[in-house]
Amino acid sequence: MAITNPFQFLQQVRAEVSKVVWPTRREVMLTTVMVFILAALTAVFFAIVDILIRGGLNQILSTFG
């Protein structure tokens, strides 16, 4: 691996950072809201699955216990 001097490294870093397409404030807000909505839906889904599994296990244990 070739060793570059610090000045050349900083130039390369600046060139790469200038290629980055930064999201707009609206895009950031929209994706943040989507993450919260999907996290809430996932929590509800797993809560329902947990309730169903718990109810099924209680039914099985009460039948055999």
N, C-alpha and C positions, 0 to 999 in steps of 0.2 A: 504494500500500500504506500503510495507516494505521500510524502510529508509536504504540506503547503504552509507558507508563512501566515502569520495571524492576519495581516492586512488582506491577503488574497482570500482567506477563509471568511472574513467579514464581508467582503464584496460578494462572495457566493451566497452567503446567508441573506444579504439584502436582496439579491436577485431572486432567490427562491421565495422570500416573503412577499415580494412585489407580485408574484404569480398567484398568490392566494386570493380567492374570491370570498370576501367577507359577507356574511348574511346581513340583510337589512334588519332594522328593529322589528318590522312587521313579521318577517320570517321567523325571527327568534321567538317572538311572542306566540305566534301560531304553533310552532313546534313545541314550545313549553306547555301550552294548553293541551295539545294532543297527548303529550306524555302524561300529564295529570289525569286526563280522561281515560286513557288506556290503563294506567295504573289502578284507577278506581274500578274499572270494569274487571280487571284481573283479580282484584281483591274480592269483589262481589262473587265472581265465579268460584274462586277457591273457598270462600265462606260457604257457598251453597253445596259444593262437593263435600266439604268437611261435615256439614250438617247431615247430608245424606249418608255418608259413611258411618258417622256416629250413630244415627238412627238404625241403620242396618245392623251394626255390631250389637247395639243394645237389644234389638229384636232377637238376634241369634243367641246372645248370652242369656236372655230371659227364657228362651225356649228350652235351652239345654241346662240352665242353671237352676 
